[in-house]
Amino acid sequence: MTIRAKLYLAIALTVLGPLATIAVALHGQNTLDDRFAEVQERAAHRALALELKFGMSDVNGWQTAWGYDNGASRPIFESSVADFRRDLRDANERLREPRERQLLREFEAGFADFMRLDERSWDALQDGREEVTKRILLGPELEIFEQTAGTAERLAAYETQQAGATEAAFDDAQDDVRRRLIAVALGAAVVIVLLLLTASDLARLALEGERQRRAPQAS
Protein backbone atom coordinates (compact mmCIF):
# COMPACT_ATOMS: atom_id res chain seq x y z
CA MET A 1 0.00 0.00 0.00
CA THR A 2 1.41 3.38 -0.97
CA ILE A 3 1.94 6.13 1.57
CA ARG A 4 -0.73 8.21 -0.12
CA ALA A 5 -3.24 5.34 0.15
CA LYS A 6 -2.31 4.86 3.82
CA LEU A 7 -2.81 8.56 4.41
CA TYR A 8 -6.23 8.60 2.76
CA LEU A 9 -7.27 5.49 4.65
CA ALA A 10 -6.09 6.97 7.93
CA ILE A 11 -8.05 10.16 7.27
CA ALA A 12 -11.17 8.15 6.39
CA LEU A 13 -10.89 6.01 9.50
CA THR A 14 -10.26 9.07 11.64
CA VAL A 15 -13.59 10.46 10.46
CA LEU A 16 -15.54 7.21 10.52
CA GLY A 17 -14.14 5.98 13.84
CA PRO A 18 -15.86 8.56 16.08
CA LEU A 19 -19.07 8.21 14.06
CA ALA A 20 -19.04 4.45 14.56
CA THR A 21 -18.35 4.87 18.26
CA ILE A 22 -21.25 7.30 18.65
CA ALA A 23 -23.59 5.03 16.66
CA VAL A 24 -22.69 1.96 18.73
CA ALA A 25 -23.01 3.89 21.99
CA LEU A 26 -26.42 5.35 21.07
CA HIS A 27 -27.74 2.01 19.86
CA GLY A 28 -26.48 0.33 23.01
CA GLN A 29 -28.03 3.00 25.22
CA ASN A 30 -31.40 2.68 23.47
CA THR A 31 -31.29 -1.10 23.81
CA LEU A 32 -30.45 -0.91 27.51
CA ASP A 33 -33.16 1.70 28.08
CA ASP A 34 -35.74 -0.59 26.47
CA ARG A 35 -34.59 -3.61 28.46
CA PHE A 36 -34.49 -1.64 31.70
CA ALA A 37 -38.05 -0.40 31.09
CA GLU A 38 -39.12 -4.03 30.63
CA VAL A 39 -37.39 -4.99 33.88
CA GLN A 40 -39.21 -2.20 35.72
CA GLU A 41 -42.55 -3.18 34.20
CA ARG A 42 -42.09 -6.82 35.14
CA ALA A 43 -41.12 -5.86 38.66
CA ALA A 44 -44.29 -3.78 38.90
CA HIS A 45 -46.37 -6.74 37.64
CA ARG A 46 -44.79 -9.03 40.20
CA ALA A 47 -45.48 -6.53 42.98
CA LEU A 48 -49.10 -6.23 41.82
CA ALA A 49 -49.56 -10.02 41.81
CA LEU A 50 -48.18 -10.23 45.34
CA GLU A 51 -50.46 -7.37 46.37
CA LEU A 52 -53.46 -9.37 45.14
CA LYS A 53 -52.28 -12.41 47.08
CA PHE A 54 -51.80 -10.49 50.32
CA GLY A 55 -54.97 -8.45 49.74
CA MET A 56 -57.08 -11.60 49.47
CA SER A 57 -55.53 -12.90 52.68
CA ASP A 58 -56.34 -9.61 54.39
CA VAL A 59 -59.97 -9.79 53.23
CA ASN A 60 -60.31 -13.34 54.47
CA GLY A 61 -58.71 -12.47 57.79
CA TRP A 62 -61.12 -9.61 58.49
CA GLN A 63 -64.04 -11.76 57.39
CA THR A 64 -63.07 -14.35 59.97
CA ALA A 65 -62.77 -11.53 62.52
CA TRP A 66 -66.28 -10.18 62.03
CA GLY A 67 -67.61 -13.75 62.04
CA TYR A 68 -66.30 -14.19 65.56
CA ASP A 69 -66.81 -10.74 67.06
CA ASN A 70 -70.51 -10.58 66.19
CA GLY A 71 -69.94 -8.24 63.25
CA ALA A 72 -67.87 -5.60 65.05
CA SER A 73 -65.06 -5.90 62.48
CA ARG A 74 -67.43 -5.71 59.49
CA PRO A 75 -66.52 -2.05 58.62
CA ILE A 76 -62.82 -2.96 58.54
CA PHE A 77 -63.64 -5.96 56.36
CA GLU A 78 -65.58 -3.76 53.93
CA SER A 79 -62.70 -1.29 53.79
CA SER A 80 -60.33 -4.16 53.04
CA VAL A 81 -62.64 -5.36 50.26
CA ALA A 82 -62.72 -1.85 48.75
CA ASP A 83 -58.92 -1.69 48.76
CA PHE A 84 -58.73 -5.12 47.22
CA ARG A 85 -61.18 -4.20 44.44
CA ARG A 86 -58.98 -1.21 43.54
CA ASP A 87 -55.96 -3.50 43.26
CA LEU A 88 -58.00 -5.88 41.12
CA ARG A 89 -59.04 -3.07 38.76
CA ASP A 90 -55.42 -1.98 38.53
CA ALA A 91 -54.40 -5.53 37.68
CA ASN A 92 -57.03 -5.73 34.94
CA GLU A 93 -55.70 -2.55 33.39
CA ARG A 94 -52.04 -3.51 33.50
CA LEU A 95 -51.86 -7.29 33.11
CA ARG A 96 -52.69 -7.94 29.47
CA GLU A 97 -50.80 -11.10 28.49
CA PRO A 98 -52.91 -14.24 27.74
CA ARG A 99 -51.59 -16.15 30.76
CA GLU A 100 -52.14 -13.15 33.01
CA ARG A 101 -55.70 -12.71 31.69
CA GLN A 102 -56.48 -16.39 32.25
CA LEU A 103 -55.30 -16.34 35.86
CA LEU A 104 -57.07 -13.06 36.53
CA ARG A 105 -60.37 -14.48 35.22
CA GLU A 106 -59.99 -17.47 37.55
CA PHE A 107 -59.11 -15.16 40.39
CA GLU A 108 -62.10 -12.87 39.78
CA ALA A 109 -64.46 -15.84 39.54
CA GLY A 110 -63.20 -17.17 42.86
CA PHE A 111 -63.50 -13.76 44.49
CA ALA A 112 -67.07 -13.37 43.18
CA ASP A 113 -68.00 -16.73 44.74
CA PHE A 114 -66.28 -15.67 47.95
CA MET A 115 -68.32 -12.47 48.15
CA ARG A 116 -71.59 -14.26 47.40
CA LEU A 117 -71.00 -16.59 50.31
CA ASP A 118 -69.99 -13.59 52.40
CA GLU A 119 -73.43 -12.06 51.84
CA ARG A 120 -75.08 -15.30 52.90
CA SER A 121 -73.00 -15.57 56.05
CA TRP A 122 -73.59 -11.90 56.90
CA ASP A 123 -77.33 -12.25 56.42
CA ALA A 124 -77.29 -15.30 58.68
CA LEU A 125 -75.48 -13.36 61.38
CA GLN A 126 -77.98 -10.52 61.07
CA ASP A 127 -80.80 -13.03 61.56
CA GLY A 128 -79.18 -14.39 64.70
CA ARG A 129 -78.05 -17.65 63.09
CA GLU A 130 -74.45 -17.50 64.21
CA GLU A 131 -73.91 -21.23 63.76
CA VAL A 132 -74.79 -20.89 60.07
CA THR A 133 -72.34 -18.03 59.70
CA LYS A 134 -69.51 -20.00 61.28
CA ARG A 135 -70.35 -23.09 59.24
CA ILE A 136 -70.14 -21.08 56.03
CA LEU A 137 -66.94 -19.25 56.98
CA LEU A 138 -65.14 -22.38 58.14
CA GLY A 139 -66.48 -24.61 55.36
CA PRO A 140 -67.17 -23.55 51.76
CA GLU A 141 -65.89 -20.00 52.25
CA LEU A 142 -62.53 -21.26 53.48
CA GLU A 143 -62.29 -23.66 50.52
CA ILE A 144 -62.95 -20.85 48.07
CA PHE A 145 -60.36 -18.67 49.75
CA GLU A 146 -57.73 -21.42 49.49
CA GLN A 147 -58.51 -21.94 45.80
CA THR A 148 -58.38 -18.22 45.11
CA ALA A 149 -55.17 -17.82 47.08
CA GLY A 150 -53.71 -20.66 45.03
CA THR A 151 -54.59 -18.81 41.83
CA ALA A 152 -52.94 -15.68 43.20
CA GLU A 153 -49.87 -17.76 44.02
CA ARG A 154 -49.70 -19.06 40.45
CA LEU A 155 -50.00 -15.52 39.11
CA ALA A 156 -47.21 -14.35 41.41
CA ALA A 157 -45.04 -17.31 40.35
CA TYR A 158 -45.64 -16.50 36.68
CA GLU A 159 -44.69 -12.86 37.18
CA THR A 160 -41.59 -13.89 39.12
CA GLN A 161 -40.57 -16.21 36.30
CA GLN A 162 -41.14 -13.52 33.67
CA ALA A 163 -39.28 -10.97 35.75
CA GLY A 164 -36.31 -13.33 35.95
CA ALA A 165 -36.33 -13.83 32.19
CA THR A 166 -36.49 -10.08 31.62
CA GLU A 167 -33.60 -9.46 33.99
CA ALA A 168 -31.57 -12.13 32.15
CA ALA A 169 -32.34 -10.40 28.83
CA PHE A 170 -31.15 -7.12 30.33
CA ASP A 171 -27.88 -8.76 31.42
CA ASP A 172 -27.43 -10.22 27.92
CA ALA A 173 -28.03 -6.78 26.40
CA GLN A 174 -25.39 -5.30 28.71
CA ASP A 175 -22.91 -7.97 27.62
CA ASP A 176 -23.71 -7.36 23.96
CA VAL A 177 -23.20 -3.61 24.30
CA ARG A 178 -19.95 -4.22 26.14
CA ARG A 179 -18.70 -6.50 23.33
CA ARG A 180 -19.63 -3.94 20.69
CA LEU A 181 -17.83 -1.15 22.54
CA ILE A 182 -14.74 -3.34 22.92
CA ALA A 183 -14.81 -4.03 19.18
CA VAL A 184 -15.03 -0.30 18.47
CA ALA A 185 -12.16 0.33 20.89
CA LEU A 186 -10.03 -2.27 19.08
CA GLY A 187 -10.90 -0.57 15.80
CA ALA A 188 -9.78 2.73 17.26
CA ALA A 189 -6.50 1.10 18.29
CA VAL A 190 -5.98 -0.07 14.71
CA VAL A 191 -6.61 3.48 13.47
CA ILE A 192 -4.02 4.81 15.91
CA VAL A 193 -1.46 2.24 14.76
CA LEU A 194 -2.17 3.11 11.12
CA LEU A 195 -1.77 6.81 11.86
CA LEU A 196 1.56 6.16 13.61
CA LEU A 197 2.82 4.07 10.70
CA THR A 198 1.73 6.72 8.23
CA ALA A 199 3.41 9.44 10.28
CA SER A 200 6.57 7.32 10.40
CA ASP A 201 6.53 6.89 6.62
CA LEU A 202 6.00 10.61 6.10
CA ALA A 203 8.86 11.41 8.47
CA ARG A 204 11.10 8.95 6.64
CA LEU A 205 10.24 10.49 3.29
CA ALA A 206 10.90 13.97 4.67
CA LEU A 207 14.33 12.88 5.94
CA GLU A 208 15.19 11.24 2.64
CA GLY A 209 14.16 14.38 0.77
CA GLU A 210 16.27 16.50 3.07
CA ARG A 211 19.30 14.25 2.55
CA GLN A 212 18.81 14.36 -1.22
CA ARG A 213 18.74 18.17 -1.17
CA ARG A 214 21.88 18.31 0.91
CA ALA A 215 23.78 15.80 -1.19
CA PRO A 216 24.35 18.14 -4.22
CA GLN A 217 25.46 20.92 -1.89
CA ALA A 218 28.00 18.68 -0.22
CA SER A 219 29.47 17.65 -3.57
N, C-alpha and C positions, 0 to 999 in steps of 0.2 A: 504494500500500500504506500503510495507516495505521501510526502509530507503534506502536500496541499489537501489530499483526500483525508488524511488524519485530522488536519485542522478543521476542515468543513464538518467532519463527523463529530469532532469534539464540540464545535459550536452548536450543532444540531442537538446533541445530547445534553449540552448545558441548558438549552432552552426547554427541551422536552422533559428532562429529569424533574425539575420542580413541578411542572404541570402534572406529570404522572404521580408524583408524591401527593399533591393536593387532591387529585382525583381519587386515589386509593384511600386517603384519609377521610375524605367526605363520604365516600361510599361505605367505608367501615363504620363511620359514626352514625350514618342513617340506619345501617343494619343493626347496630347495637341499640340504637334508640327504639327501633321497632321491637326487637327481642325483649328489651327491658320493659316496654309497655305491656307486652304479653305476660311477662313475669308478674308485673303489678296486678294486671287484671285477673290472672289465675289466683294470686294470693287473696284478692278481694272475694273471688268466688268461693274459695276454700273457707274464708272467714264467715261468709254468709251461710254456707252449709252448716258450719259448726254452730252458728247463731240459731239456726232453725232447730238443730238437735237440742241445744241447751234450752231454747225457748219452749219447746214442747215438754221438756222435763219440768220446767218451771210451772207451766200451766197445770200439768198433772199433779205436781206437788201441792199447789194451792187448792186444787179441786179436792184432794184428799183432806186438806186442812178444813175446808168449810164443811165437808161431810162429817167431820168429827167434832167440830165446835158449834154445831147447830146453826151453821150458816153465817157465823160472825166474820169469817174470812172471805165471804162471797165477793165483796167489793174489790178486794185485792186480786182475787181470781179473775174477775172481769177485766181489771186493768191489765193483768198479765196476758189475757186473751187478746185484748186490743193491741198491745205491743207485738204480740206474736203475729197477728194478722198484718200489721205493717211490714214486718220482716218477710212475710209470705208474699205480699204484693211486690216488695222490692226484688225478691227472688224471681218472681214471674217476669219482671221487666228485664232482668239482667242475665238470667240463665236461659240461653236460647238454643243450645245444642240438643240434638235428638235424645241423647242419653239423659241429659239434665231434665228435658221436658217430660220424659217418661217417668223418671223418679219423682218429679214434682207432682205429676198427676196422681201417682200412687199416694204420695204424701197428703195431698189435698183431700183425696177420697177418704183416707183414714182419719184425717182431722174432722171432716164433715160427720163421719160416723161417731166420732168421739163427742162432738158437740151435741148431736142428737140424743145420745144417751145421757149427756150432762143435763139436758132439759128434762128428761124423764126422771132422773135422780133428784133434781132440784124440785120438781113438782111433787114428788113423793115426800120430800122433806117438808115442804110447805103444807102438805096434807096431814102431817104428823106420822107418816109411815117411815120412820127412821130405818127400820130393818130393811125395807126395800131399797132405800138409798144406799146403805152399806153393801147390800148384796150386789147392786149394780156396779158400784165403784170398785169393789174388790173382785168382781167376776168379769163380765164382758167388757167393762170399761178399761180394766187393767190389761186385758188381752189386746184390745185395740191400741192402747198406748204403746205396748211392747212392739206390736207390728209396725206402728208408725215410727217409733224410735229406731227400729231396725232399718226402715227405709231412709230415715235421716242419716243413719250411720253409713249406709251404702252410698248416699250422695256425697257425704263428707269424704269417704274413701276414694270415690271417683275424682273429686276435685283435688285431693292430695296427690293422686297418681298423675293427673294432668299437670298439676303445678310442678311436680318433679320433672316431667318430660320437658316442660317449658324452660325450667332452669337449666336442664342439660343442653337444650338447644341454644340458650344464651351463652353457656360456657363454650360450646362448639363455635359459635359466632365470634367470640373473643379470640379463640385460638386461630380461626381463619384470618381475622383481621391482623393478628400478630404476625402470622406467616407472610401475609401480603406486604406488610410494612418492612419485614426483614428482607424480602425479595427486592423491594424498592431501595432499601439501604445498600444491599449488595450491588445493585445497579449503579447507585451513586458512587460507590467505591470504584467500580470499573471506569466510570466517567473521569474520576479524579486521576486514576492511573493513566488513562489515555491522555488527559491534559498534561500530566507530568512528562510522559514520553514525547508528546508533541513539542512541549517547551524545550525538552532536551535536544530534540532534533533541530529546532530553530536556533538554539544557542550554538549547536555544533556548526550549522551552516554559517551563522554569523562569524564564528571564529575562523572558519575556513576562508570565508570571503575577506576577512581582515588580513589573514596571512598572505592570501594571493595579492592583495593590494600592496602589501609591504615588500613582497618578494622583488618586484621590478625596481623599487627604490633602493633596496640593498645591493642589487647588482650594478 
